[in-house]
Amino acid sequence: MGIAEFIQDPANLYTWQVISILILAGFLVGFINTLAGSGTVITYSLFMFMGMPANIANGTIRLGVILQTLTSTLSFKKQGVLSWRKGLIISIPVAIGSILGAQIAAILNVKIFEKALALIMLGMIFFLFQSPEKWAEGQLEKANKRITLPQLLLFFGIGLYGGFTHIGVGIFLVAALVLRLGFDLVKANAIKVLSVFIYSPFALLVFVLHHQVDYRIGLISSIGNIIGGYLASRLAVNWGAGFIRWFLVVIILLFNAWVFGVV
């Protein structure tokens, strides 16, 4: 029996081999999502490889995301880099958008959106290097300003996408927080994690109501999500914005390669 047949057999779900694969995948997702975004590609692909329909995979990954971002949020708070007030304000339109996006995702195919996302994120690399000081140091004057209605609408749109498919939402949140609100990469990452933690239960609930969540597989892989999210939150603060910026570039390139079938 090949690995595909073995992992797709429901009778093998609780073997140490399958559990190890799920936890390892969850770890990579938690690590990548906390430092950048798009790590959910790993569990999304793995769940579908195990024979799970795309819509159920889309719902199931939300379990790990919630536990991962809870862990990372508490870690960023403990390290003193989380701006609670603005993070909570931003999370409101993100959460509202996510409910609508998840509802759309429950009945539509996500492939067209993934390809559009890949091209947009590829262009984002240009901005990462065009004004690197914005990503590394932030813009204090802009960060101290009140959040405007157009900015709230921007985060509503990001939430709409995040509810539709979690893949890549972290990168959009970080970009908006740095380029529009003036946060540096480390603080933007902390707010991103908080926003995802707040909106994810709403998106999950939509998938639960549509019976599109596999709790067994989702909770097993969540063990890895928690460990990866915690480790990445520590590295994000200790290694700084320069490390995160290069990590973002690598993840964006890998995501494009995955979407267009290069890897």
N, C-alpha and C positions, 0 to 999 in steps of 0.2 A: 504493500500500500504506500503510495506517494504521500508527500506532506499535504497536498491539496485535499486528497480523499480523507486523510486522517483528521485534519483540522475541521473539515466540513461535517464530520460525523457527530451528531448530537451526543452520542454515547461517550465520546471522548472529551466532552466539555470539562469534566472535573479531574482529568488526568493531569499530572504535574507538568507535562509538556505543554498542553494548551494553556493552563493557568500561567505558566512562566512566560509564554509568548504574549498573553494578554497584559500581564503586569509590566513586562518590558516595553511593550507598545505604549501603555499608559504613561510610563515614566518618561519616554521620549516626548510624548505629547505635552505633558505637564511642564517639562523643561523648556521646550521650544516655545510653547504658547506664552509662558511667563516672560521669557526674554525677548520675544518678537511676536510671533503669530503664525498661523497656518500649520501648526503642528498637528492639528486635528486631521489633516490629510492621512496621517499614519493609521489612526484607529478607524477612520472612515473607510479607508481602503481595506484594512484587515477585516472589518466586520462584513463588508461586501464579499471579500474573498471567502469568508466562512459561510456564504450563502444567504446573507441577510439582505433583503431589499433595500434600495437606496433611501427610501423615506424612513424606514425603521432604523437604519444606521445613523441617519441624520438626527433622529430623536434620541437614540441610545447614547451617543457621544456626550449629550448634555449632562448626564449623571456625573461623569468624570470631570467635566468642566466646572460644575458647581463645587465639588469637593476640592479640586485643584485650586480654584480661585479663592475659596475660603481660606485655605492654608496660606496661600501667597499674600492675601490681603492682611492677615494677622501678622505675618512676618514683616511686611513692609511697614505696618503700623509700629511694630516693636522697634524697628530700625529708625523710625522718625522721619521717613521720607514721603509719607502719605498725606496729601492735602484733603482732609475729610470734607470740608465745606463745599469746595468746588466739585470734588468727586461725586458727592451726593446730588448736587444740582444737575450735573451733566448726566448722571445715571437715570434721571426721571424721563427725559425724552428718549434715551436709548432703550429703556425698558418698554415704553409705550410702542415705539417702533418695532421692537422685537416680537411683540404679540401679533401684530399684523403680519410681519415677515414670516413667522412660524406658521401662521394660518395658511399663507400662500404656499409655503414649502410642503405642507401636508398634502397638497393636491397637485403640485406641479413638479416637473423635472428640473434638476439644478444644473445640468451640464452646460447649457448656454451661458448661464450666469458665471460659472467657474472660469470659462474661457475669457469672458470679458474682464473678470477680476484679475486674471493672470496678466493680461496686457496692461491694465491700469497700474498694477503693482510693479511691473517691469519699468514703467516710466517713473515710478517713485524713486528708483535708484538714482536718477539724475538729480533729484532734489536733495538726496542724502549727501551728495558731494558738491552740489552747487553752493550751499551755505552751511558747511559743517558746524560752524560755531552756533547756529541756531539749535542744532540737535544736541550738541555737547554742553552748552552753557545756558540755553534758554534765552528768553527775552524778558527780564524782570518787570519792565514797565508794562508790557502786554499781559504778563501773568497776573499782575495785581489789579487789572481792570475788571469791571463787572462783566458778566457773561451777557452777550447780546442775543436778541431774538434770532438773527440769522445763524448764529453759532448753535443755538438750541435746535434749530431746524436741521442743521448739518448733523448733529448727533442723533436726531430722530432718524435721519436717513441711514446713518451707520447702524443704528439699532434695527431698522427694517431689514437691512442686509444680514445682520447677525442672527436675527430670528429665522431668516430664510435658510442660511447655511453658515455655520460658525466658522468655516474655513476662511482665514484671512481677515476676520473682523478686528483682531488685535492690532494688525499693522495699520489699518485705517484709523483706529482710535488713537494710536500713538502719533501718527502723522498729523491728525487734527489737533491733538493736544499740544504738539510742538509748534507747528506752523501757524495755527490759528489762535491758540491761547498762550503761547510763549513759554511753556514748561520745558525744562531740560529732559533728556531721555530717561533718566532714572526716575524722576518724579512723574513723568508722563506714563511710564510703565506701571507705577504704583496705582495711579488713578485708573488706568486701563483695566487692571486686574479687578479693582473695586467695581467698576461699571459692569464688567462681564459677570461678576458674582451676583450683582443685583438683578440684572436682566435675565440671566439664565434660567432661574426657576419659573419665570413667566413663560418663556419659550418652551421649557420642558413640559409645563402643564398642558399646553396646546397639543403637544405630541402624545401625552398621556391620554387626553380626551379622545384622540384619534386612534388609540391603541397601537401606537408606533414606537414603543420602547421595550427593549429586551433587558429586564432588570438584572438577570443573572450575569450576562456578559458585561453589561455596563458597570456593575458594581465590582466585579473582579478586576477589570482594567483600571478602575478608579484608584485602587491601591497604589498603582504605579503613578497615576496622575498626582496624587498627594505628595509622594516622595519627590518627584521631578519638579513640581511647583515650588516646594519649599527650598530645594537646593538652588534652583534658578533665582529665586528671590534674594537669596544671600549673595550669589555671585553678581547680580545686577548692581547691588550697592557697593560691594567690595571692589569690583573690577571697573565700574564706571561706564560713562556714556560711550566712550570710544569703542569699547568691546561690544556693547549692544549694537552700535551702528554697523559694524562689520558683520555681526551675527545676523542682523536684518538683511543685509545684502545677500548673504549665502542662502538664507531661507527663501527669499524672493526668487532667486535663480532656481533653486531646487523645486519650488512650487510650480514655476513656469514649465520646467522640464517634465514634471508629473502630469500637469494638465494636458500638455501637447504630446504626451506619449514618448518622450525621449528616454525617461527612466521608468 
